[in-house]
Amino acid sequence: MELSRDVVRKVADLARLKVSDNELGSLANDLSAMIGYVQVLNEVDTTDVPPMVHAVELHNVLRPDTVVDSLPRSEALSNAPRSDGSYFLVPPIIDGE
């Protein structure tokens, strides 16, 4: 399927893309090639293929979410450059004015 420069200009306008007249020709060729590839994929027989989200089966790769004891406050603050014994002390980011 060949796309005209007018169709590409309309698609660019709908996508709110600024496209120069020099770019329209190459974009028309690129988009035509992409649509041609999709048309080839549409010819593949998928009658016995169940709908799926991913092409390969996925499994959870994260560790189980289990409750564990928290790090003691003194140990958490031990490597802090500055603390008051209860909290991390950091430089102010916003003036108090």
C-alpha positions as CSV (number, residue, x, y, z in Angstrom):
1,M,0.0,0.0,0.0
2,E,1.5,3.3,-1.1
3,L,0.7,6.3,1.1
4,S,0.5,9.7,-0.5
5,R,2.2,12.8,0.9
6,D,-1.2,14.2,1.8
7,V,-2.1,11.2,3.9
8,V,1.3,11.4,5.7
9,R,0.7,15.1,6.3
10,K,-2.7,14.4,7.8
11,V,-1.4,11.6,10.0
12,A,1.4,13.9,11.2
13,D,-1.1,16.6,12.0
14,L,-3.3,14.2,13.9
15,A,-0.2,13.1,15.9
16,R,0.7,16.8,16.4
17,L,4.1,16.2,14.7
18,K,5.9,19.0,12.8
19,V,7.0,17.5,9.6
20,S,8.8,19.5,6.8
21,D,7.9,19.0,3.2
22,N,11.4,17.5,2.6
23,E,10.6,14.8,5.2
24,L,7.2,13.8,3.8
25,G,8.6,11.7,0.9
26,S,10.8,9.6,3.1
27,L,8.1,9.2,5.8
28,A,5.6,8.1,3.1
29,N,8.0,5.4,2.0
30,D,8.8,4.3,5.6
31,L,5.1,4.1,6.6
32,S,4.2,2.3,3.4
33,A,6.9,-0.3,4.2
34,M,5.6,-0.7,7.7
35,I,2.0,-1.2,6.5
36,G,3.2,-3.7,4.0
37,Y,4.9,-5.7,6.7
38,V,1.8,-5.7,8.8
39,Q,-0.2,-6.9,5.7
40,V,2.3,-9.8,5.4
41,L,1.7,-10.7,9.1
42,N,-2.1,-10.6,8.5
43,E,-1.6,-13.5,6.0
44,V,-0.3,-15.9,8.7
45,D,-2.8,-18.6,9.7
46,T,-3.5,-18.1,13.4
47,T,-6.7,-20.2,13.7
48,D,-5.2,-22.7,16.2
49,V,-3.2,-20.1,18.1
50,P,-4.9,-19.0,21.4
51,P,-4.9,-15.3,22.2
52,M,-2.0,-14.4,24.5
53,V,-0.4,-11.4,26.1
54,H,3.2,-12.6,25.6
55,A,4.7,-15.0,23.0
56,V,6.4,-17.0,25.8
57,E,5.0,-18.0,29.1
58,L,6.1,-15.7,31.9
59,H,6.5,-16.4,35.6
60,N,7.0,-14.2,38.5
61,V,10.8,-13.6,38.9
62,L,10.4,-11.6,42.2
63,R,11.0,-13.1,45.6
64,P,8.0,-13.8,47.7
65,D,6.7,-10.8,49.7
66,T,7.3,-11.9,53.2
67,V,7.3,-9.8,56.4
68,V,10.7,-9.5,58.1
69,D,12.0,-7.5,61.0
70,S,13.1,-4.0,60.1
71,L,16.7,-2.8,60.3
72,P,17.4,-1.4,63.8
73,R,17.4,2.4,63.7
74,S,21.0,2.7,65.1
75,E,22.3,0.4,62.3
76,A,20.3,2.2,59.6
77,L,21.8,5.5,60.7
78,S,25.4,4.2,61.3
79,N,26.6,5.1,57.8
80,A,24.7,8.4,57.5
81,P,27.0,11.4,57.1
82,R,24.8,13.3,59.5
83,S,22.0,12.2,61.9
84,D,20.5,13.3,65.2
85,G,20.2,9.8,66.5
86,S,16.6,9.4,65.2
87,Y,16.6,10.8,61.7
88,F,18.9,11.4,58.7
89,L,19.9,15.1,58.6
90,V,20.1,16.5,55.1
91,P,20.7,20.0,53.7
92,P,17.5,22.0,53.2
93,I,16.2,22.1,49.7
94,I,13.5,24.8,50.0
95,D,13.9,28.0,51.9
96,G,11.5,28.4,54.8
97,E,10.4,31.8,53.6
